Amino acid sequence: MLRLCLLTLCVLLCKSIPIIADEPSATFLSYTGNDLFPSYIISTATVDWNGDEQRAEDQKSEDDPELGEGEIPLFGDENGSVGVQIENVLEGSNIVVEIIGDGFLKKSVWQGEIDADYDIVHIYPKARWDYDALRKCNQQKPANLKIKVTIDEEEIADIDETVLLRSVNDCPFYIKLDDAGEDLEDVSVTFAAYVNENHPWIDGLLKEALSAAKDQELINGFTGYQSGSQEEVLAQVFAIWNALQRRGIKYSDVSTSPPSKFVYSQTVRFLDDTVKSSQANCVDGSVLMASILRRIGLDAYLVMVPGHCFLAFSDGDKENPTLFGLETTMLGSDNLKPVVELPKLPSKLKQKEFAASHATFASALEAGKSQIIENEEGFKSNEDPDTQLISISKARQMGVMPLGAELDKTK
C-alpha cells in the first residue's frame, strides 16, 4: 500500500509560518490530519506500507526508484505519521527536526544533511510513541505537539500544534487525500487490530461451548481443520455460536464516531466491553466471533459492505476452499438458558433450544452467503473502500497486531 498520495493531504493540513521570500519555512504534517488515532498508531507500528521499496531519500539504495517528476522528497521514516514540510531548502543544509507530544509522544528527532536544492521537502522523524498511554486513551481529548526545526544551527520554526487524540475505540477505515474526498487511502485493515485471538476470556467460552456441545454429541473437541471435514468445521462454529447465544449477546447499533475532516472511522468495542455489556453492533459481533475462530485455528475474515459488517470463515480445503458468511447480528435472535443451567433442563427442552439455535445459525449462514455473492465483484476489484474482505491472517502477516486485552481478565 503506497502512501505517495500523502503529499496532497499534507499540504492541505499545513498551518503555515509566515514566509520570507526565499527563506526556509516549516509547517506541520500529519497523515490523519489533526486527529490522531491510537488504534492505527499502535496496531500498525511494525507495518511497512511500502514493502521492499524505500521512499526516504536518506535511506535509499541503488535498487530503490529515483524521485519521480512532481514528487516531493521524503526524509526520515517512510512510514511516519507526523512530521514537517520545509520550503526553500538548499543543498548541504544540516537540518534537525524535533517533535514532542504531551504525554503520548516522547522526544523524536531526525537530523541529516540535504543532498540537493529543493523547493519542498517532507521530514518524518522516527516517532517514539508512548504506546501504553495511547492504549489508555478511551475517550477523545485535545493534546499538544511541539515541533522545533533548525537549519545549520539556526532555529527557523517553533510550532505549537493542538491535535485531537481520538479514543482507542475509534477505528479509521479510509482517509481523504483531497478536500473533495475523491482520492482515498484504504486503511480498513486496522479493523483486524480489534480481533484478539489471545484474549484470556476465550478459554472459558470454549470450555462452556464444548460442555454444551458434548451433551448433544455435536463435537468432541475444537480441532480446527484437523479432521479435513467441512461438516466438522461447521459444527465447531455452531458450538461457539450456541455458547455466545447462551451468554446473552444481543445486537445493539451503537456505532457513532465523532466526525473528522479527513478520516472516516467506526467505533468498535473491545472484546472485554462486548462481553461485559452483552451488546454488540455488527462490527463488534464479527470481531468477537473472529477472535474465537482464530483461537481454534480457523481462518476468519471481516466482511465490509456498504453500511454493514459481518463475519466469514473458510472451511480449510486447500484445493478448493469454501468461504462461509455468517450474519453475526442474528446472535440475539434466541433466548437460551445459560450453559450452567443445562444439566437441570429436561432433555426435550435442551433439544428444543439447540434446534432453535441451529435454525438461527443456518439462517445467519444463508444471509452471509447471500451478501458475499451480492458483493463478490466488489471484493475482487478492491476499488471501493466500503466493500472489503479483510483476512485476519493476512493482516497479521502484514504486521497488524491485536490491540491487546485489558489487564483484568473478563469473567
C-alpha positions as CSV (number, residue, x, y, z in Angstrom):
1,M,0.0,0.0,0.0
2,L,1.9,3.1,-1.2
3,R,1.5,6.4,0.5
4,L,2.5,8.6,-2.3
5,C,-0.8,10.5,-2.2
6,L,0.1,11.7,1.2
7,L,1.7,14.7,-0.4
8,T,-1.7,16.3,-1.4
9,L,-3.1,15.7,2.1
10,C,-0.1,17.1,3.9
11,V,-0.3,20.3,2.0
12,L,-3.9,20.7,3.0
13,L,-3.1,20.2,6.6
14,C,-0.3,22.7,7.0
15,K,-0.5,25.6,9.4
16,S,2.0,27.9,7.8
17,I,4.6,30.1,9.5
18,P,4.8,33.5,7.7
19,I,7.2,33.1,4.8
20,I,10.0,35.5,3.9
21,A,10.9,35.2,0.2
22,D,13.4,32.5,-0.4
23,E,13.9,31.9,3.3
24,P,13.2,28.4,4.7
25,S,9.9,27.9,6.4
26,A,8.3,24.9,8.2
27,T,4.8,23.6,8.6
28,F,3.2,20.7,10.5
29,L,2.3,17.5,8.6
30,S,0.0,14.6,9.7
31,Y,-1.2,11.6,7.9
32,T,-4.6,11.7,9.6
33,G,-4.9,15.4,9.9
34,N,-5.3,17.0,13.3
35,D,-7.0,13.8,14.5
36,L,-4.5,11.1,15.8
37,F,-5.9,7.6,16.1
38,P,-4.2,5.4,18.8
39,S,-5.7,2.3,17.3
40,Y,-4.0,2.9,14.0
41,I,-0.7,4.0,15.5
42,I,-0.4,1.0,17.9
43,S,-1.7,-1.8,15.6
44,T,0.4,-0.8,12.6
45,A,3.6,0.1,14.5
46,T,5.6,-2.7,12.7
47,V,3.8,-2.4,9.3
48,D,5.9,-1.4,6.3
49,W,3.3,0.1,3.9
50,N,5.8,0.4,1.0
51,G,7.2,-3.2,1.0
52,D,10.7,-3.7,-0.2
53,E,11.0,-0.3,-1.9
54,Q,12.4,2.6,0.2
55,R,11.0,6.0,-0.4
56,A,13.0,8.0,2.1
57,E,15.9,9.8,0.2
58,D,18.3,9.3,3.1
59,Q,17.6,5.6,3.3
60,K,17.6,4.6,-0.4
61,S,20.0,2.2,-2.0
62,E,20.8,1.9,-5.7
63,D,18.0,-0.6,-6.1
64,D,15.3,1.9,-5.0
65,P,13.4,4.0,-7.5
66,E,14.6,7.6,-8.1
67,L,12.3,10.5,-7.2
68,G,9.7,10.9,-9.9
69,E,8.7,14.1,-11.6
70,G,6.5,16.2,-9.3
71,E,7.1,14.0,-6.3
72,I,8.2,15.7,-3.0
73,P,11.3,14.2,-1.5
74,L,10.8,12.5,1.9
75,F,13.5,12.1,4.6
76,G,13.4,10.0,7.7
77,D,10.7,7.4,8.4
78,E,8.8,6.5,5.2
79,N,6.0,5.1,7.3
80,G,5.8,8.1,9.6
81,S,2.6,9.7,10.7
82,V,3.7,13.1,11.9
83,G,6.4,15.4,10.6
84,V,7.1,18.7,8.9
85,Q,7.1,20.3,5.4
86,I,10.1,22.6,4.9
87,E,10.3,25.0,2.0
88,N,13.3,26.6,0.3
89,V,15.9,24.1,1.3
90,L,19.5,24.4,-0.1
91,E,21.9,21.6,-0.9
92,G,24.2,20.9,2.1
93,S,21.7,22.2,4.7
94,N,22.1,20.4,8.0
95,I,18.5,20.1,9.4
96,V,17.3,19.0,12.8
97,V,13.6,18.2,13.4
98,E,12.3,17.6,16.9
99,I,8.8,16.6,17.8
100,I,7.4,16.0,21.3
101,G,3.8,15.1,22.2
102,D,2.2,16.0,25.5
103,G,2.3,12.6,27.4
104,F,1.9,10.4,24.3
105,L,5.0,11.1,22.1
106,K,8.5,11.1,23.5
107,K,11.1,13.4,22.0
108,S,11.6,12.2,18.4
109,V,14.5,13.6,16.3
110,W,15.7,13.5,12.7
111,Q,19.0,15.0,11.8
112,G,20.7,15.0,8.4
113,E,22.2,16.8,5.5
114,I,20.1,17.5,2.4
115,D,21.6,16.3,-0.8
116,A,20.2,18.9,-3.3
117,D,18.3,22.1,-3.6
118,Y,14.6,21.6,-3.1
119,D,11.6,23.8,-3.1
120,I,9.9,21.5,-0.7
121,V,10.9,18.5,1.5
122,H,9.0,16.3,3.9
123,I,10.7,15.1,7.0
124,Y,9.3,12.4,9.4
125,P,11.3,11.6,12.5
126,K,11.0,8.1,13.7
127,A,8.2,8.6,16.2
128,R,8.8,7.3,19.8
129,W,5.2,6.8,20.7
130,D,4.2,6.0,24.3
131,Y,2.1,3.0,23.3
132,D,0.8,2.4,26.9
133,A,-0.5,6.0,27.1
134,L,-2.2,5.7,23.7
135,R,-3.8,2.4,24.7
136,K,-5.3,4.0,27.7
137,C,-7.0,6.8,25.7
138,N,-10.6,5.7,25.9
139,Q,-12.2,9.0,25.1
140,Q,-11.1,11.7,22.7
141,K,-9.2,14.7,24.2
142,P,-7.0,17.6,22.9
143,A,-3.3,17.3,23.2
144,N,-0.3,19.4,22.4
145,L,2.6,18.8,20.0
146,K,5.7,20.9,20.0
147,I,7.8,20.9,16.8
148,K,11.2,22.6,16.5
149,V,13.2,22.9,13.3
150,T,16.7,24.2,12.9
151,I,18.8,24.6,9.8
152,D,22.6,25.0,10.2
153,E,22.0,25.6,13.9
154,E,19.6,28.4,13.3
155,E,16.0,27.9,14.5
156,I,13.5,28.5,11.7
157,A,10.4,27.2,13.4
158,D,9.0,26.6,16.9
159,I,5.5,25.3,16.3
160,D,2.8,24.6,19.0
161,E,0.2,22.3,17.5
162,T,-3.0,21.2,19.1
163,V,-4.2,17.8,18.0
164,L,-7.2,15.7,18.9
165,L,-6.3,12.3,20.4
166,R,-9.2,10.0,19.4
167,S,-10.5,7.2,21.5
168,V,-8.6,3.9,21.0
169,N,-12.1,2.5,20.1
170,D,-12.2,4.8,17.0
171,C,-11.0,2.7,14.1
172,P,-10.1,4.6,10.9
173,F,-11.0,2.8,7.7
174,Y,-10.2,5.3,5.0
175,I,-8.5,8.6,4.7
176,K,-9.4,11.5,2.4
177,L,-6.4,12.7,0.5
178,D,-8.2,15.7,-1.0
179,D,-11.0,18.1,0.1
180,A,-13.5,16.5,-2.3
181,G,-12.9,13.0,-0.9
182,E,-12.3,11.6,-4.4
183,D,-8.8,10.4,-3.6
184,L,-8.9,7.9,-0.7
185,E,-6.4,5.8,1.1
186,D,-7.7,2.5,2.4
187,V,-6.7,1.6,5.9
188,S,-9.6,-0.7,6.7
189,V,-7.1,-3.4,7.7
190,T,-6.9,-1.6,11.0
191,F,-10.2,-3.4,11.9
192,A,-8.1,-6.6,12.3
193,A,-6.5,-5.0,15.4
194,Y,-9.7,-5.4,17.3
195,V,-9.6,-9.2,16.7
196,N,-7.9,-10.6,19.7
197,E,-7.3,-14.3,19.5
198,N,-5.1,-14.2,22.6
199,H,-7.8,-12.9,25.0
200,P,-7.9,-15.0,28.2
201,W,-11.7,-14.9,28.2
202,I,-11.9,-17.1,25.1
203,D,-10.7,-20.2,27.0
204,G,-13.7,-20.0,29.4
205,L,-16.1,-19.6,26.5
206,L,-14.7,-22.5,24.6
207,K,-15.0,-24.7,27.8
208,E,-18.7,-23.7,28.0
209,A,-19.2,-24.4,24.3
210,L,-17.6,-27.8,24.5
211,S,-19.5,-28.8,27.5
212,A,-22.8,-28.0,25.8
213,A,-21.8,-29.5,22.5
214,K,-20.7,-32.8,24.1
215,D,-24.0,-33.0,25.8
216,Q,-25.7,-33.0,22.4
217,E,-23.0,-35.2,20.9
218,L,-22.2,-32.4,18.5
219,I,-18.4,-32.4,18.7
220,N,-15.7,-33.9,20.9
221,G,-13.2,-31.0,20.8
222,F,-12.1,-27.9,19.0
223,T,-9.7,-29.3,16.4
224,G,-9.8,-26.6,13.7
225,Y,-9.2,-28.1,10.3
226,Q,-7.6,-31.3,11.6
227,S,-10.5,-33.5,10.6
228,G,-10.5,-32.3,7.0
229,S,-14.3,-32.3,7.2
230,Q,-16.4,-29.3,6.2
231,E,-19.2,-30.6,8.5
232,E,-16.9,-30.8,11.4
233,V,-15.8,-27.2,10.8
234,L,-19.4,-26.0,10.7
235,A,-20.2,-28.0,13.9
236,Q,-17.4,-26.3,15.8
237,V,-18.6,-22.8,14.6
238,F,-22.1,-23.7,15.6
239,A,-21.0,-24.8,19.1
240,I,-19.3,-21.4,19.6
241,W,-22.4,-19.6,18.2
242,N,-24.7,-21.5,20.6
243,A,-22.4,-20.7,23.6
244,L,-22.4,-17.0,22.7
245,Q,-26.2,-17.0,22.5
246,R,-26.3,-18.6,25.9
247,R,-24.1,-15.7,27.1
248,G,-27.0,-13.4,26.1
249,I,-25.1,-11.4,23.4
250,K,-27.6,-9.0,21.8
251,Y,-27.4,-6.8,18.7
252,S,-27.0,-3.1,19.6
253,D,-26.5,-0.5,16.9
254,V,-24.2,1.9,18.9
255,S,-21.6,2.9,16.3
256,T,-21.4,6.7,16.2
257,S,-17.9,8.1,15.9
258,P,-17.1,11.8,16.2
259,P,-16.7,13.3,12.7
260,S,-13.2,14.0,11.3
261,K,-12.4,16.3,8.4
262,F,-10.1,13.8,6.7
263,V,-10.8,10.4,8.2
264,Y,-13.8,8.1,8.1
265,S,-13.9,6.0,11.2
266,Q,-16.1,3.5,13.1
267,T,-16.5,2.9,16.8
268,V,-15.5,-0.7,17.7
269,R,-15.9,-2.2,21.2
270,F,-13.1,-4.3,22.6
271,L,-13.9,-7.9,23.3
272,D,-14.0,-7.1,27.0
273,D,-16.7,-4.4,26.6
274,T,-18.8,-6.6,24.3
275,V,-18.8,-9.4,26.8
276,K,-19.4,-7.2,29.9
277,S,-22.3,-5.4,28.3
278,S,-23.7,-8.4,26.3
279,Q,-24.2,-5.9,23.5
280,A,-22.6,-5.8,20.0
281,N,-23.1,-3.9,16.8
282,C,-22.3,-5.6,13.5
283,V,-18.6,-4.9,13.8
284,D,-18.4,-5.9,17.5
285,G,-20.1,-9.2,17.0
286,S,-17.9,-10.0,14.0
287,V,-14.7,-9.1,15.8
288,L,-15.8,-11.3,18.8
289,M,-16.6,-14.3,16.6
290,A,-13.4,-13.8,14.5
291,S,-11.3,-13.8,17.7
292,I,-12.7,-17.1,18.9
293,L,-12.4,-18.8,15.5
294,R,-8.8,-17.6,15.2
295,R,-8.2,-19.2,18.6
296,I,-9.3,-22.6,17.4
297,G,-7.3,-22.3,14.2
298,L,-9.9,-21.3,11.7
299,D,-9.3,-18.6,9.0
300,A,-11.6,-15.7,9.8
301,Y,-12.5,-12.6,7.8
302,L,-14.2,-9.3,8.5
303,V,-16.5,-8.6,5.6
304,M,-17.2,-4.9,4.9
305,V,-20.1,-4.0,2.7
306,P,-21.7,-0.5,2.4
307,G,-23.1,0.3,5.9
308,H,-22.5,-3.1,7.4
309,C,-20.0,-5.7,8.6
310,F,-20.3,-9.5,9.1
311,L,-18.1,-12.5,9.6
312,A,-16.7,-15.0,7.1
313,F,-14.6,-18.1,7.6
314,S,-13.0,-20.8,5.4
315,D,-13.7,-24.5,5.5
316,G,-10.0,-25.1,5.2
317,D,-10.0,-27.0,1.9
318,K,-6.5,-26.4,0.4
319,E,-7.6,-27.3,-3.2
320,N,-11.0,-25.6,-3.4
321,P,-11.8,-23.6,-0.2
322,T,-15.3,-22.5,0.5
323,L,-15.9,-19.2,2.2
324,F,-18.9,-19.2,4.6
325,G,-20.5,-15.8,5.5
326,L,-22.2,-15.5,9.0
327,E,-24.5,-12.7,9.9
328,T,-23.5,-12.1,13.5
329,T,-26.3,-9.6,14.2
330,M,-28.6,-12.6,14.4
331,L,-26.8,-13.9,17.6
332,G,-29.5,-12.3,19.8
333,S,-32.5,-13.9,18.0
334,D,-33.0,-16.7,20.6
335,N,-33.3,-16.6,24.3
336,L,-31.4,-19.6,25.5
337,K,-30.7,-20.8,29.0
338,P,-27.1,-20.3,30.3
339,V,-24.7,-23.3,30.0
340,V,-24.6,-23.7,33.8
341,E,-28.4,-24.4,33.8
342,L,-28.3,-27.1,31.1
343,P,-27.8,-30.1,33.4
344,K,-31.0,-29.2,35.2
345,L,-33.1,-28.9,32.0
346,P,-35.3,-31.7,30.7
347,S,-33.8,-33.5,27.7
348,K,-36.7,-32.3,25.4
349,L,-36.2,-28.7,26.3
350,K,-32.5,-28.9,25.7
351,Q,-33.1,-30.4,22.3
352,K,-35.7,-27.7,21.5
353,E,-33.2,-25.0,22.4
354,F,-30.4,-26.5,20.3
355,A,-32.8,-26.9,17.4
356,A,-33.9,-23.2,17.6
357,S,-30.3,-22.1,17.9
358,H,-29.2,-24.2,14.9
359,A,-32.1,-22.8,12.9
360,T,-30.9,-19.3,13.6
361,F,-27.3,-20.3,12.8
362,A,-28.5,-21.8,9.4
363,S,-30.3,-18.5,8.7
364,A,-27.3,-16.5,9.6
365,L,-25.1,-18.6,7.2
366,E,-27.7,-18.1,4.4
367,A,-27.8,-14.4,5.0
368,G,-24.0,-14.2,5.0
369,K,-23.8,-16.3,1.8
370,S,-26.2,-14.1,0.0
371,Q,-24.3,-10.9,0.9
372,I,-20.9,-12.5,-0.2
373,I,-22.5,-13.4,-3.6
374,E,-24.0,-10.0,-4.0
375,N,-20.7,-8.2,-3.3
376,E,-18.3,-10.7,-5.0
377,E,-17.3,-8.4,-7.8
378,G,-16.6,-5.6,-5.3
379,F,-14.3,-7.9,-3.3
380,K,-12.4,-8.9,-6.5
381,S,-12.0,-5.3,-7.9
382,N,-11.0,-3.9,-4.5
383,E,-11.9,-0.4,-5.8
384,D,-14.5,0.5,-3.2
385,P,-13.2,1.0,0.4
386,D,-16.8,0.3,1.6
387,T,-16.6,-3.2,0.1
388,Q,-13.7,-5.2,1.7
389,L,-12.8,-8.7,2.6
390,I,-10.3,-8.4,5.4
391,S,-8.3,-11.5,6.1
392,I,-7.2,-11.6,9.7
393,S,-4.3,-14.0,8.7
394,K,-3.1,-11.6,6.0
395,A,-3.4,-8.7,8.4
396,R,-1.2,-10.5,10.9
397,Q,1.3,-11.3,8.2
398,M,1.5,-7.6,7.3
399,G,2.2,-6.8,10.9
400,V,-1.2,-5.6,12.1
401,M,-1.2,-6.6,15.8
402,P,-4.1,-7.1,18.2
403,L,-4.6,-4.0,20.4
404,G,-4.5,-6.4,23.4
405,A,-6.6,-7.5,26.3
406,E,-7.3,-5.4,29.4
407,L,-5.2,-6.3,32.4
408,D,-8.2,-7.7,34.3
409,K,-9.5,-11.0,33.0
410,T,-13.1,-10.8,31.8
411,K,-15.2,-13.3,33.6
